[in-house]
Amino acid sequence: MASICNNSSPSFKFKVILGSSSLARREILADMGYEFAVMTADIDEKAIRRETPEELVKALAEAKAEAIKQKLHGDCARDRDRPTLLVTSDQVGTTDSIRGLPRKLTEKLIRESLEAE
């Protein structure tokens, strides 16, 4: 797990944390020019089940976010007042296709989140 204390530029409005070990998601954020830290969630993904692939990926991403928020609770007290953008996502395979966010949509969602403040 990377430290979030040393990876965030003080001039940047948000502390950005990628809650994923996905190399593709790291590449997307890096290509967009963001400095970010990487943290992974220790969750049992097999224990989370939903009726549809869309519901499942949302539940998995939310579970990852909650697990990482718990890890962050005591970290970096000196940086606690700075807003944090935690990016989590997931994808699942189905018999018809693989469902996940395309790169352009992922970039758009990240940009919108950062510009919202």
N, CA and C of each residue as an Amber inpcrd file, in Angstrom:
protein
   351
   0.8480000  -1.1750000   0.0000000   0.0000000   0.0000000   0.0000000
   0.8900000   1.2340000   0.0000000   0.5930000   2.1730000  -0.8570000
   1.3610000   3.4140000  -0.9250000   0.8870000   4.3730000   0.1500000
   1.7980000   5.1930000   0.5990000   1.4440000   6.2030000   1.5920000
   0.7230000   7.3460000   0.9140000  -0.3570000   7.8160000   1.4990000
  -1.0440000   8.9520000   0.9110000  -0.4580000  10.2600000   1.4010000
   0.4060000  10.2280000   2.3910000   0.9460000  11.4610000   2.9510000
   1.9580000  12.1170000   2.0200000   2.7210000  11.3500000   1.2570000
   3.8100000  11.9010000   0.4690000   3.4950000  12.0310000  -1.0110000
   2.3540000  11.5570000  -1.4700000   2.0870000  11.5420000  -2.9030000
   1.2150000  12.6850000  -3.3840000   0.7760000  13.5560000  -2.5330000
  -0.1490000  14.5890000  -2.9560000   0.5360000  15.9420000  -2.9540000
   0.4270000  16.6480000  -4.0500000   1.0140000  17.9690000  -4.1720000
   0.2100000  18.9720000  -3.3610000   0.8640000  19.8270000  -2.5350000
   0.1240000  20.7890000  -1.7270000  -0.6240000  21.8070000  -2.5680000
  -0.1970000  22.0360000  -3.8230000  -0.8710000  23.0110000  -4.6720000
  -2.1460000  22.4460000  -5.2900000  -2.3190000  21.1260000  -5.2640000
  -3.4990000  20.5130000  -5.8470000  -4.6460000  20.5980000  -4.8560000
  -5.8300000  20.8870000  -5.3530000  -6.9950000  21.1050000  -4.5020000
  -7.4320000  19.8550000  -3.7390000  -7.2760000  18.6910000  -4.3600000
  -7.6990000  17.4320000  -3.7650000  -6.5230000  16.5150000  -3.5420000
  -6.6450000  15.7040000  -2.5360000  -5.7760000  14.5460000  -2.3630000
  -6.4830000  13.4400000  -3.1460000  -5.8160000  12.8220000  -4.1060000
  -6.4420000  11.8040000  -4.9540000  -5.8900000  10.4390000  -4.5700000
  -6.8000000   9.5230000  -4.3030000  -6.4270000   8.1570000  -3.9550000
  -7.1310000   7.2130000  -4.9100000  -6.3480000   6.3650000  -5.5610000
  -6.9090000   5.3220000  -6.4080000  -7.0650000   4.0800000  -5.5460000
  -8.2940000   3.6750000  -5.3430000  -8.5800000   2.5030000  -4.5180000
  -8.6250000   1.2460000  -5.3590000  -7.5190000   0.9580000  -6.0250000
  -7.4750000  -0.1730000  -6.9430000  -6.0300000  -0.5340000  -7.2270000
  -5.7890000  -1.7990000  -7.4690000  -4.4480000  -2.2260000  -7.8750000
  -4.3640000  -2.3680000  -9.3930000  -5.3990000  -1.9410000 -10.0950000
  -5.4610000  -2.0640000 -11.5460000  -4.4200000  -1.1830000 -12.2310000
  -3.5770000  -1.8080000 -13.0350000  -2.5870000  -1.0480000 -13.7960000
  -3.2560000  -0.1320000 -14.8130000  -4.3530000  -0.5800000 -15.3960000
  -5.0670000   0.2480000 -16.3730000  -5.6070000   1.5200000 -15.7300000
  -6.1620000   1.4070000 -14.5190000  -6.7020000   2.5980000 -13.8500000
  -5.5750000   3.5330000 -13.4130000  -4.4430000   2.9710000 -13.0090000
  -3.2700000   3.8030000 -12.6850000  -2.8420000   4.5860000 -13.9210000
  -2.8030000   3.9050000 -15.0510000  -2.3850000   4.5440000 -16.2960000
  -3.3330000   5.6740000 -16.6860000  -4.6330000   5.4580000 -16.5170000
  -5.6110000   6.4970000 -16.8520000  -5.3530000   7.7490000 -16.0270000
  -5.2130000   7.6050000 -14.7210000  -4.9750000   8.7750000 -13.8660000
  -3.6400000   9.4430000 -14.1920000  -2.6050000   8.6520000 -14.3970000
  -1.2860000   9.2060000 -14.7110000  -1.3160000   9.9410000 -16.0510000
  -1.9640000   9.3510000 -17.0460000  -2.0700000   9.9910000 -18.3530000
  -2.8500000  11.3020000 -18.2820000  -3.7670000  11.3920000 -17.3280000
  -4.5330000  12.6250000 -17.1480000  -3.7320000  13.6810000 -16.3990000
  -2.5530000  13.3020000 -15.9000000  -1.6720000  14.2590000 -15.2430000
  -1.8770000  14.4120000 -13.7490000  -2.6300000  13.5160000 -13.1370000
  -2.8910000  13.6290000 -11.6980000  -1.8270000  12.9280000 -10.8750000
  -1.4760000  13.5470000  -9.7550000  -0.6660000  12.8690000  -8.7550000
  -1.6460000  12.1360000  -7.8510000  -1.3300000  10.9040000  -7.5160000
  -2.2600000  10.1230000  -6.7090000  -1.5120000   9.0630000  -5.9370000
  -2.1600000   8.5980000  -4.9140000  -1.6650000   7.4710000  -4.1290000
  -2.5220000   6.2630000  -4.4660000  -1.9830000   5.0890000  -4.2420000
  -2.7190000   3.8530000  -4.4860000  -2.9260000   3.1480000  -3.1580000
  -4.1610000   2.7740000  -2.8990000  -4.4970000   1.9630000  -1.7320000
  -5.4110000   0.8410000  -2.2080000  -5.2700000  -0.3030000  -1.6060000
  -6.1570000  -1.4070000  -1.9680000  -7.0250000  -1.7760000  -0.7780000
  -8.1800000  -2.3170000  -1.0920000  -9.1310000  -2.7350000  -0.0570000
  -8.9840000  -4.2210000   0.1850000  -9.0040000  -4.5960000   1.4300000
  -8.9500000  -6.0110000   1.7880000 -10.3730000  -6.4890000   2.0520000
 -11.0840000  -6.7700000   0.9560000 -12.4640000  -7.2420000   1.0970000
 -12.5820000  -8.6130000   0.4500000 -13.5810000  -9.3590000   0.8590000
 -13.8690000 -10.6560000   0.2630000 -14.8950000 -10.4350000  -0.8490000
 -14.4030000 -10.2500000  -2.0730000 -15.2870000  -9.9490000  -3.1960000
 -16.2650000 -11.0900000  -3.4860000 -15.8730000 -12.3000000  -3.1850000
 -16.7480000 -13.4440000  -3.4540000 -17.9620000 -13.4740000  -2.5280000
 -17.8620000 -12.7750000  -1.4050000 -18.9800000 -12.7410000  -0.4570000
 -20.0520000 -11.7390000  -0.8740000 -19.7600000 -10.8940000  -1.8380000
 -20.7040000  -9.8650000  -2.2810000 -21.3850000 -10.3570000  -3.5510000
 -22.6870000 -10.4760000  -3.5080000 -23.4630000 -10.9510000  -4.6440000
 -24.6510000 -10.0280000  -4.8760000 -25.0000000  -9.8110000  -6.1320000
 -26.1580000  -9.0100000  -6.5090000 -26.8340000  -9.6760000  -7.7060000
 -28.0130000  -9.2030000  -8.0480000 -28.8040000  -9.7930000  -9.1280000
 -28.2450000  -9.5020000 -10.5130000 -27.7450000  -8.2910000 -10.7440000
 -27.2730000  -7.9140000 -12.0820000 -25.7960000  -7.5260000 -12.0240000
 -25.1110000  -7.6100000 -13.1630000 -23.7080000  -7.1760000 -13.1900000
 -23.5450000  -5.7050000 -12.7710000 -24.4740000  -4.8600000 -13.1980000
 -24.4010000  -3.4330000 -12.8440000 -24.5040000  -3.2330000 -11.3340000
 -25.4240000  -3.9460000 -10.6940000 -25.5620000  -3.8530000  -9.2400000
 -24.3230000  -4.4020000  -8.5370000 -23.7580000  -5.4740000  -9.0930000
 -22.5810000  -6.0940000  -8.4790000 -21.3700000  -5.1740000  -8.5260000
 -21.0900000  -4.5680000  -9.6890000 -19.9110000  -3.6960000  -9.7570000
 -20.0720000  -2.4850000  -8.8490000 -21.2830000  -1.9730000  -8.7400000
 -21.5210000  -0.8450000  -7.8380000 -21.2990000  -1.2670000  -6.3830000
 -21.8190000  -2.4210000  -6.0020000 -21.6500000  -2.9080000  -4.6260000
 -20.1820000  -3.1800000  -4.3100000 -19.4370000  -3.7480000  -5.2700000
 -18.0140000  -4.0140000  -5.0570000 -17.2300000  -2.7100000  -4.9080000
 -17.5030000  -1.7380000  -5.7640000 -16.8070000  -0.4490000  -5.6780000
 -17.1230000   0.2550000  -4.3600000 -18.3740000   0.1950000  -3.9270000
 -18.7550000   0.8130000  -2.6500000 -18.0900000   0.1040000  -1.4750000
 -18.0080000  -1.2170000  -1.5230000 -17.3560000  -1.9700000  -0.4470000
 -15.8680000  -1.6250000  -0.3770000 -15.2370000  -1.4850000  -1.5350000
 -13.8260000  -1.0820000  -1.5590000 -13.6510000   0.3130000  -0.9610000
 -14.5340000   1.2300000  -1.3290000 -14.4500000   2.5930000  -0.8040000
 -14.6040000   2.6030000   0.7190000 -15.5510000   1.8560000   1.2260000
 -15.7610000   1.8060000   2.6840000 -14.5430000   1.2290000   3.3990000
 -13.9600000   0.1680000   2.8460000 -12.7790000  -0.4460000   3.4720000
 -11.6040000   0.5250000   3.4870000 -11.4170000   1.2500000   2.4020000
 -10.3050000   2.1990000   2.3370000 -10.5600000   3.3920000   3.2440000
 -11.7990000   3.8470000   3.3320000 -12.1180000   4.9520000   4.2520000
 -11.7850000   4.5700000   5.6920000 -12.0150000   3.3160000   6.0460000
 -11.6660000   2.8480000   7.3920000 -10.1570000   2.9170000   7.6130000
  -9.3700000   2.5390000   6.5890000  -7.9130000   2.6220000   6.6850000
  -7.4460000   4.0660000   6.8280000  -8.1200000   4.9680000   6.1590000
  -7.7220000   6.3770000   6.1440000  -8.0550000   7.1040000   7.4470000
  -8.9460000   6.5620000   8.2120000  -9.4510000   7.2520000   9.4020000
  -8.3410000   7.8100000  10.2880000  -7.2880000   7.0600000  10.5160000
  -6.2230000   7.5330000  11.3920000  -4.9950000   8.0620000  10.6790000
  -4.9510000   7.9560000   9.3600000  -3.7540000   8.3520000   8.6070000
  -3.6840000   9.8550000   8.3690000  -2.4710000  10.3710000   8.3550000
  -2.1520000  11.7180000   7.8750000  -2.9680000  12.8130000   8.5550000
  -2.9280000  12.8700000   9.8530000  -3.6980000  13.8640000  10.5920000
  -3.3900000  15.2870000  10.1130000  -2.1460000  15.5340000   9.7190000
  -1.7760000  16.8820000   9.2830000  -2.4390000  17.2570000   7.9630000
  -2.9210000  16.2960000   7.2070000  -3.5220000  16.5430000   5.9010000
  -5.0290000  16.2950000   5.9220000  -5.5790000  16.1440000   7.0970000
  -6.9790000  15.7340000   7.2260000  -7.9780000  16.7710000   6.7090000
  -7.6360000  18.0630000   6.7610000  -8.5670000  19.0960000   6.3180000
  -8.6570000  19.2030000   4.7990000  -7.7470000  18.6110000   4.1030000
  -7.7210000  18.6760000   2.6490000  -8.7280000  17.6790000   2.0690000
  -9.5890000  18.1170000   1.1570000 -10.5630000  17.1960000   0.5620000
  -9.8610000  16.0360000  -0.1410000 -10.4800000  14.8660000  -0.0780000
  -9.9240000  13.6710000  -0.6880000 -10.9030000  13.1200000  -1.7070000
 -10.3820000  12.8100000  -2.8830000 -11.1690000  12.1340000  -3.9050000
 -10.6880000  10.6930000  -3.9340000 -11.5660000   9.7810000  -3.5520000
 -11.2520000   8.3570000  -3.5440000 -11.9150000   7.7210000  -4.7590000
 -11.1110000   7.1810000  -5.6650000 -11.6050000   6.5860000  -6.9050000
 -11.5710000   5.0670000  -6.7490000 -12.7520000   4.4470000  -6.7510000
 -12.8300000   2.9880000  -6.7240000 -13.7490000   2.5610000  -7.8570000
 -13.5160000   1.3870000  -8.3620000 -14.3810000   0.8390000  -9.3990000
 -14.1500000  -0.6630000  -9.4650000 -14.9320000  -1.3050000 -10.2890000
 -14.7590000  -2.7320000 -10.4930000 -15.3560000  -3.0880000 -11.8280000
 -15.0860000  -4.2740000 -12.2710000 -15.7110000  -4.8000000 -13.4720000
 -15.9360000  -6.2820000 -13.2750000 -16.9170000  -6.7960000 -13.9750000
 -17.2030000  -8.2220000 -13.9050000 -17.3800000  -8.7580000 -15.3170000
 -17.1120000 -10.0270000 -15.4730000 -17.3360000 -10.6820000 -16.7600000
 -18.7060000 -11.3190000 -16.7760000 -19.3440000 -11.2530000 -17.9170000
 -20.6260000 -11.9300000 -18.1080000 -20.4740000 -12.8500000 -19.3130000
 -21.4600000 -13.6680000 -19.5490000 -21.3840000 -14.5710000 -20.6980000
 -21.5290000 -13.8190000 -22.0140000 -22.1560000 -12.6430000 -21.9850000
 -22.3540000 -11.8680000 -23.2120000 -21.1970000 -10.9170000 -23.5010000
 -20.6230000 -10.3340000 -22.4390000 -19.5810000  -9.3280000 -22.6490000
 -18.8840000  -9.0440000 -21.3290000 -17.8680000  -8.2310000 -21.3950000
 -17.2340000  -7.7500000 -20.1730000 -17.7410000  -6.3440000 -19.9420000
 -18.2270000  -6.1090000 -18.7580000 -18.7870000  -4.8050000 -18.4520000
 -17.8290000  -4.0450000 -17.5570000 -17.5120000  -2.8600000 -17.9560000
 -16.6440000  -1.9860000 -17.1890000 -16.7360000  -0.6090000 -17.8030000
 -16.1490000   0.3590000 -17.1720000 -16.1950000   1.7050000 -17.7090000
 -15.1480000   1.8770000 -18.8020000 -15.5630000   2.3310000 -19.9730000
 -14.5770000   2.6400000 -20.9950000 -13.6710000   3.7850000 -20.5380000
 -12.4820000   3.8470000 -21.0750000 -11.4820000   4.8340000 -20.6720000
 -12.0240000   6.2700000 -20.7230000 -12.6660000   6.6630000 -21.8100000
 -13.1560000   8.0520000 -21.9530000 -14.1850000   8.3740000 -20.8770000
 -15.0560000   7.4360000 -20.5450000 -16.0490000   7.6770000 -19.5070000
 -15.3740000   7.7780000 -18.1410000 -14.3890000   6.9430000 -17.8840000
 -13.6490000   7.0140000 -16.6270000 -12.9920000   8.3810000 -16.4870000
 -12.3300000   8.8490000 -17.5410000 -11.6900000  10.1620000 -17.5120000
 -12.7090000  11.2630000 -17.2670000 -13.8510000  11.1880000 -17.9460000
 -14.9070000  12.1910000 -17.7870000 -15.4070000  12.2370000 -16.3410000
 -15.6480000  11.0800000 -15.7440000 -16.1380000  11.0420000 -14.3630000
 -15.1250000  11.6130000 -13.3830000 -13.8530000  11.3160000 -13.6060000
 -12.8120000  11.8520000 -12.7280000 -12.7380000  13.3680000 -12.8560000
 -12.7260000  13.8580000 -14.0980000 -12.6790000  15.3150000 -14.3210000
 -13.8820000  16.0130000 -13.6730000 -15.0690000  15.4730000 -13.8510000
 -16.2630000  16.0720000 -13.2610000 -16.1830000  16.1070000 -11.7490000
 -15.6680000  15.0450000 -11.1420000 -15.5290000  15.0080000  -9.6890000
 -14.5500000  16.0620000  -9.1910000 -13.4510000  16.2380000  -9.9080000
 -12.4420000  17.2070000  -9.5060000 -12.8970000  18.6420000  -9.7380000
 -13.7220000  18.8730000 -10.7360000 -14.1820000  20.2200000 -11.0510000
 -15.4040000  20.6150000 -10.2430000 -16.0120000  19.6950000  -9.5300000
 -17.2410000  19.9680000  -8.7890000 -17.0330000  20.9530000  -7.6500000
 -15.8470000  21.0050000  -7.1060000 -15.5810000  21.8860000  -5.9650000
 -15.1870000  23.2630000  -6.3990000
